[in-house]
């Protein structure tokens, strides 16, 4: 799991955010999902777990043994496409790196100026 909407500081509350989730399958596939975190006055909600993409046969016949996202740092400008990287390891001692393109998250509940 990686937070794509990092707070201003490590001690700041998360607030409304979007996460990327990777789940390894028993067929050497990796399923990617998006998940939203929304803050309400009474409680924090995790919702809208949506499938995004499935990477098939990532390590051939070897099972995936580990997954790790790179740290995403929000860019100061949005001139070029943004990516988050996902590394996976297998029982056959192979490593695969995937670059996952990102789209800008628009908070439809945020007031516009």
N, C-alpha and C positions, 0 to 999 in steps of 0.2 A: 504494500500500500504506500502511495506517495501523495502528499498534499500538494496540489497545483495552485493553491491560493495561500501562500505562506503569510502568517501574521507579521506585523512590523518588527517585532522582537520575539525572542524565544519565550519570554515570560508573558507575552500578550495573549489574551484569549483568542481562540481560533476564529470565531465569527462565521459568517456565511462562507462556505468554501466548497471546492470540488476536489475529489480524490480520484486517482486511478488505482485500480485493483487488478492484480494478476493472480491467476489460479492455474496451477499445473494439473494437467490431466494424466491419466494412466496410459495414454496412447502417444506420449511425447508431444502433446499439444499444450499451448498456453492460451487460456481465455482471458481477454481483457474486458474490464467493466469500468463504468464511471459510477460514482456515488456522490451524493450531495449531503452537506452538513448545513442545517439551517438553525438559526438561533431564534427562539421565541421567548417571551417573558417568563413562561412557566418552566420550559425545559429545552434541551438541545435535541434536535432530531436528525437522525441519519435516514435518508430516503432516496428514492429514485435510483435504485441499483439497476443500471441498464447495461446489457451486453454491448460491447463496442466492436470487438474484432477477435477472431480466433486464429492464432498462428499454428499451423498444422505441421507435424513431423519435424519439429525443431531440432531434435537430436537423433534422427533416424529411428532405430529400434531401441535405443537406450531411454530409460525413464529419467524424467527431470528430477534432480535432487535438491535444487535450490534456485530461488529467484531473488533479485535485488534491483530496485530502481535507483537511478542516479538522483542526486538532489536537484530539484528544479529551482532555479533562481529566476524570479520574475524580471524580465528585461526592462531597461529604462525606456527603450523605444521599441516599436513593433515593426521595424523596417523589413526584417526577413522572417521566414517561417520558424516557428519554435518547435523544439523536440524535447522529449524526455527519453532517456535510454533505459533499457531493461536488459539485465544480464541474467543468463540462466546457465546452470551447470547440470551435468548428467552423471549417472552412475558409471558411464564409460569414460569419465574424466575429460569431457569436452566442455568448452565454454562457447556460448553464442550471445552476441550482443545485437539487440534490436533497437532501431530508432523509431520512436512512435511520434508522429506529427500531432500537434495540438491545435485546437481551435480556441479562440478567445471565449471565455465564459462570460455570459451577459446575465447579470442578476436582474430578472424582470421585476422583482419586488422593490428594488432600490429606487428612491425618488430621483427624478431627473431635474437638473437645474436649467 
